[in-house]
Amino acid sequence: MKFEYEYTFGLPRNIVWKYIKDEKVLRNSLPGCKSFSEVARGVYQAEVEIKMGPIQDHFVLEIRLHEKKPSSIIQLQVIGSGNIGEISGKAELYFNDQQRMTQLNCKAEAQVTGALALAGQRVLEGGANKGLETFFQKVEKEIKRSLYYLKKKSR
């Protein structure tokens, strides 16, 4: 399954780039996240609860972030398993300046197995798009929250 997603952050690219790899921001932004920790540089372990229509499961994920081009491209790999299947995927996130904002383009592909694969491509794509939308909205909110507390501390 391949898909693309776009999101515009109301923040400059250097700020988005700095915080999009922050463990706290990621933990607080990942939908259904039960635990999240960095186990090595750029490697994270997460437990998430996934709900897509009639599908509900608890997944353990390994997420690897690699800066392919500093402040412009992040390569992401995810592998995980739950009770109803396994998922593996990769994505490239492209960050571009857009009038003091940041345009993010995500190109991804994923493979699912088990009962999860039986859900059908439409359900999975719809769930993936909704999950990405929620994730990036929460990332932006978490970045703004971090900046607010940073300003408050410096006063």
N, C-alpha and C positions, 0 to 999 in steps of 0.2 A: 504494500500500500504506500503510495507516494502522495504527499500533499505540500502545499505552500501556505504560508500565513504572513500577514503584514500587521505591524503595530507601530503607532507613532507615540513616542514618549514626549511629554511636554517639558523635557529637560535636555540640556546640552549633551552631546555624545561623550565627552570626557567624564562627566558625572555618571551617566548610565554605565559606561564601560567599567568604571571603578567599582560600582556597587553590584553589578549583575553577577559578579563572581563571589560576592560576600556570603559566607555561610549563614549568617543570621537572616539576611535578606532572602536567600533561597529557601531556608527552612520555613519562614513565615509566609512565603508566597506559593509554595507547592500545594495544590489542592489535595485535601485529604491526608496531609502529612502527619504522621504519628511520631516519627523520629527522623533526624537528619544530622549527619556528622561527616566531617572531612577525615578520611582515614589515611590519606597521603596527599601530597600536593596535587590539587586538581582532580582528586578522586573522592567521591562522596558515596556514602551508604545511606539509603533512605527506606523507610517503611511508610507506605501510603495505602489508603483505602480508596479503591476506585469504584465509582458509581456511574454507570452509563445505561440509562434506561433500566431494563430488567437485570443488567449485569452488576453484580457487587462482589468484590473480592479484596483481599489484603495482599499486597505485593511487597516483596523485598527487592529493591533496585540498587544497582551500582551505576553511578553516573560519572562519566569522565569528561572533563572540560579541557580543551587544548586551544591555546591562542594560536591560530594559524597565521594571523597578521595582526599584530598589536593594535588595539583600539579600532579595529575594523571587522575582523572575522574571528568567530569562535566556532570550533568544531566540537560537537557533542556526541557522545556515544552512551547508550543506555541499554542495560540488559537486566532482566528481572524475571521473577517467577511468583506465581500465586497458586491458589488451589485449583483454578480453572484453566490455567494455561501459562504460557511463557511469552515474553515480549523481548524483542531486540530491535534496536533502531539507531539511526544516526541522523544528525542534522547539522546544517551549517547556518549560523546566524550572522547576517551581514548588517553592520551598523553604518548609517550614513547621516551626515549633517543635513538638516533641513530647517533653515531660518531659526536658529537657537533651539531647535528641537532635534530629536533623533528618530530617523526612520529605520525600523528593524524589519528585515526580510528574513524569513525562516524557510528553508527548503529541507524537507525531511522525508525519510522513508522508514517504514517499520514492518516487521514481520511478527505475526502472532500465531500461536499454536494452541492446541487443545480446544476446550469448549469456548474459549474466548474467540477463536477464529470462526466458530460457527455463528457468531452474532451477526455477521454480515458486514460488508464493507461500508454501507451507508451509516449504520449505527456507530461503527468504529471511527469513521471520518468525522461524523457529527460530534462524537464525544471528544475526539482529539482537538478539533477546532474550538469547542467550548472550553476545554481544559486549557488550551494555549491562551485564549482570550482572558480567562480568569487569572491564569498565572501572570501574564504580563501586566494586567491591571494591578494586581497585588504587588508586583515588583515595583511599579511606579509609585504606589502608595507607600511601600516600605522605604524606598529611596528618599522620598519627600519627608517621611517621618524621621529618618536618620539625619537628614540635613537640618531639620528643625531642631532636633536635640543637640546637634553639633553647634549650631548658632547660639542656642540657649546657654550652653556650657561656656562658650567663649565670651559671654557678656560679663 
